[in-house]
Amino acid sequence: MEEKKEFNAIGVLTSGGDAPGMNAAIRAVVREALANKVKVKGIMRGYKGLLNEEIFEMKSVDVANIIQRGGTILGTARCLEFKELEVQKHAAEICRKHGIDGIVVIGGDGSYRGAQALARQGINTIGIPGTIDLDITCTEYTIGFDTAVNTAMDAIDKVKDTSSSHERCSIIEVMGRHAGYIALWCGIANGAEDILIPEKYDYNEQKIVDHIIMNRRTGKKHHLIINAEGIGHSTSMAKRIEAATGIETRATILGYMQRGGAPTCKDRYYASIMGAYATDILLQGKTNRVVCYRDGKFVDLDIEEALAMTKEFPEYEYKISLNL
């Protein structure tokens, strides 16, 4: 526990990719701080907005009627220059200029590194995991994943209906550049015949071709392949598979639709608790921490410790996906 300090105001920003549920977290930060008689400064467009001093005071009414909205009302942007020490020092000076004693940062690992840098410059910071990829090692839940995976599942069901009618092979590409959790979950939930994920794919396309041919010979009229964005090349893969099998093959790339839409109940609820929790520990004087969900509880860890963790891929879940 850090030495408790009096707060004039805390800031809140969203950084990196947007995720459904971020607005619920913002709302919780604002209202929990105001309930503790502490002002809140909204920072637009992440660290880039901080550097540009796009900062405004937030009232309770500013977060009314946003909990059901996807995206982030604060906006988000990439800010590569924030890796530079002089830029980090300038950002801390801007915080002090605007009376901001601490900041809640909602985003992924890159956002945590920015929070870590601000903490080193004397600005208390707490991170909240916001990413649809579920790829933050220290937590079993990240804001937006539940909504994204349900959006993808629903879309895949719809494509599967029409593809089955035409007895096609379908390759459906979901998001996940470095992590295959959306693909794995949808692959199991949608009953896919093949799941291609960065953690496991061996790029043996002939094995997929053989699988399709074998299934067709045993009477299966449709073949569903869930392909993670990190593997990609779905359209060219579809052409190659069609040429090799003689079976009509189509690729569908779901893309950014997975980031949008109203957050699920779980994303609204968990994000709200995380937002309030982050605010409470910030006001207690903690800094350089990240809020996590582990073993059924909301906890906080040191950012250094959190970033040093390695995520174990769910081998058992992947293994049974091959049988299902």
Steps between C-alpha positions, in 0.01 A plus 500: 500500500632839402483793741148639490466842342228756447367518147389815325396313187557172321514449128357219288599401148453214256791387287570250222220308334147581613296229671131472594469571871755780512216750547374303799848524654522874429158551657604308812825697537317832476220417738717322758739797510218754528345294780833545682497879439784483245484674163546304177675620186418319179792468260405466136681271252728321744859608554493706180214704642688541827796646314265728306329604825158378385382493860164594647327469835238223511175518692264217584269603215787458250487124550123465505355260242836364383521162673322328210713660228794332330829674429626772733358849547853622575635376167831324453814534291845349464788707639838352413686809617391425857784246516747791521612612848476873425144453374410312819643781713301755300182294549553499877545878492170532312328288767629730773400807300141373489496396867498128419657300781429155360366330187294190429615353168267260316672292232743218427866425568620802301273724705643349818852593389383858460346490847823355635694787344269761658535332839878536471445872446300531822144468367307226679361257241269199499439285192178321401518219239304603191547285189280265302792258449514365860878514465600674824686240701422610854120484473243236408263770370552801277238760420340437160588135443159366601319738265742444213485122521119504516483738202729271303310188602169648386647610165657158442167328568340713230774434244490131584125484426535627144827320437344170606215557257753525215715214634808720507819511695510822707806677634397764753771732626465646849715754681811400695833608356721335759246305706250240388245516780211635290571236235525221757181595683304547176648185352358298789176698536423498125600138442788569260682216328833684509631781724809692388668703775844664530595289803446166323472522121779312319419644154438151364221590261500152347379363834195728476438392141518134601261564788246665269518215246470235771194669650333534161553130432330413827196706406573837660365774275658805662844577645558796733848642560550772761814695418663750737612835362859413594493220242302706249505465121150349512405601147808351335468193723142452380614508137769241565266270689236523225761417237628204701162353599264606224261617774365856485684691774428850622681727746325744732703752701298628796741785574415799714138404558641296789615818676162673486150454631337513841708322766363185658379492860831343604706774335283772655511344846869404513611828343294694755653313793851542357447873446381553856774274641771687309370832630485379859858368509625812322337715768660277765839608367590197293686550174657300218233232546269313264153373587451129420240228527662184637353191662156657521616822667588856400855570614787734417859420407815701446525595132863381485391160630201491265706579190759237591243220510472249217159377392450127481292397200202279596641175361214284625234719339689493171547124522129432546415744221671254264264225616182706508 
